[in-house]
Amino acid sequence: MQIKETFAILCAVLVLSACNTTTDQKSNTPKPAADTTKFNPNRTLEKERAKRNQPYSKESACRYIETSPETNMWAAMVKSSKWAKDAVNGTYTILTPTNDVLKAWDPAKLKVVRDPANQKAIDNLIGNHIIITPITVEKMGDIKEVETISGKKLKVQPGAQNIGGGIYMLNQIFTNQGSVVLMSKIIEN
């Protein structure tokens, strides 16, 4: 009987020592991630992407849309606009309708903006889709309007995911130069 009692006491001591809750010991629980809702232009976009765990491309935003099979039609339109050089070299946010959105758009309007004789139409359309400052989708909830490369101010309605009449999706691709925000509706004005 004495062996059983000794064994029981030994087990109780082991259990109690395992439950030691002193605060002197370091916790193995990871610290919560820092607040990343504030966009700091001094951070690199790669660091921003890493903190948000969002897609990242080491190419420029223009190169990304050019090589992506879901946005290459838009890339061709950007290249034919007067904003092509700026879009390639700048750190802008490019609002990019997908190929499916372009195919579903009014065929007459698509024909007009793809016709080289209508350079002003393509320049206006593309100019309305390039925001001059790098901005995150998360930050769009904190602003009321953005300015495009063409100087136009677009109203932002984050609850409706609306920017200037176009509908933006919540996914964003960060690049070495700017970012790409996919659009499910074109900004027509």
N, C-alpha and C positions, 0 to 999 in steps of 0.2 A: 504494500500500500504506500509505503514511503517513496518508492520510485515513481509511482504515478503522480503523487503530490509534487515531487520535485520537478518532474517533467512538465506538469501543468503550470507551475510557477515560472519555469524557464520559458515556456511558450508565451505566457502573459507578459514577461519582461521583453521578449523579442517583439511582440506585437506593439506594446506601448512605445518601445524605442523607435520603431518604424513610423509611428504616428507623431513624432516630435515635430512641433509646429513653431519652433523658435524662428525669429526673423533674422537671425545671424547668417543663415544659410542663403546662398544665391539661388534664385529661382531659375529653373530650366525653361520657364514659359517665355516665349519670345515677346519682345516689346512690341506694342502696336505700331504700325507704320505711321510715319509722319504725315501730317495733313498735306495732301497734294492738290487741294482744290484751288490754291492760289497759283497763278501762272507767273513765273519769274523769268523775264526775258534774258537774264544773265545765265540761266541754266541752259545746257545744250538740250536740243530736242531728244537726243538719245537718252539722256538722264531722265527727262520727263516721261518718256515712253517706258523706261524700265520701272519707274515708280508706279505707273498705271498698268503695267503689264499689257500694253497695247502693241499692235503690229508696228514694226520699224523697218525702214528700208535705208540702206546706206547710199542710195541714189538720190538725186534731186526729186522733188515732187513731180516735175514735168517728166522726167525719165521714168518714174514709177507709173504714171498714167499711160505713158507710151508703151511700156512693156507688159502692162497688165491686160490679160485677155478680156476683162470686163469693162475696160475704160479706153481702149485704144482708138475708138471712133472719136471720142472727145479730144484725145491727144492730137489727132490729125487736124481737128478744127482749131485747137490752140496754136499749133504750128503755122496755120495759114492766117492767123490774126496778127495785127501790129504789136500785140503784147507778147509774142513768142519769145523774144530775146529776154524781156523782163521776167517772164515766167520761169525761164530756164535758169537765170542767174540770181533771182531774188529768193528771199526767205518768206514767201507768201503762203497763205492758206488758200488752196485751190479747191473750190466747190466743184465737184466733178460728177455730172450725171453719168450713170452707167450706160453701156450699149443698149440694154433693154429699154431704158427710159428714152433714149434717143429714137429707137425703133418704134416706140409707142407714141411718140410726139407727133403732132400734126404733120403729115407728109409734105404739105405745101410750105410750111414754115421751115422744115428741115431742108427742103430743096433750095429755098431762098438763101439760107445761111451757108450752104455748101457751095453755092455758085460764086466763083471768083469775081464775077461782075458786081456782086453785092458786098464788097469789102466792108462798107460801113456797118452792115447788118451783123457780119461775123465779129467785127471789132467790138460792137456794142454788147453782143451776147457774151463773148469771152470776157470782156472787161467787167461785166456784172458778176462774174463768177470767180474773181481773184480778189481776195481780201488782202489789203496791204500790210496788215500786221499778222504775225503768227498768233493763232488763237486756238484754244482747245475746245472741243465740243462741250466739256463740262463748264467752261468759262462762259459759254454763250447764255447760260441761265442768269448771269450777273450783268449782262449788258443789254442796252436797248437798241443800239444800232452799230453798224460797222461801215467802214468806208472801203470802197473797192478801188482797184488800180485806175479805173476810169474817172474816179472822183465822185461817183454816186454813193449816196448814203442809203443803206438798206436797213429796214426795221427788223429787229429780231424778236420773235415770239417763241421762247423756248418751250412752253407748255405744248404748243402745237408743232414744235420742231420746224418752225417756219422762219425763213430768212428771205426777205424781199419778195415774198410770194412763192419761193421755191421751198421744197421740203427736204431737210437734211436728215440723214440717217445718223444713228448714234455711234457708228464705227468711224474711226479716224486712223489714218496711217501717217506716222511721223517719218520724216526723212532727214538727211543731212541738211537739206535746204528747204525749209517749210514743211507743210503737211497737206494731206489730201483728205477732204471730207466728202464722202459719197452722197449723192443727191438722188432722191426718188422722184423729184419734180424739178423742172428747169425754171430758172428765174428768167421771165420773159420780158420784163420792162426795161 
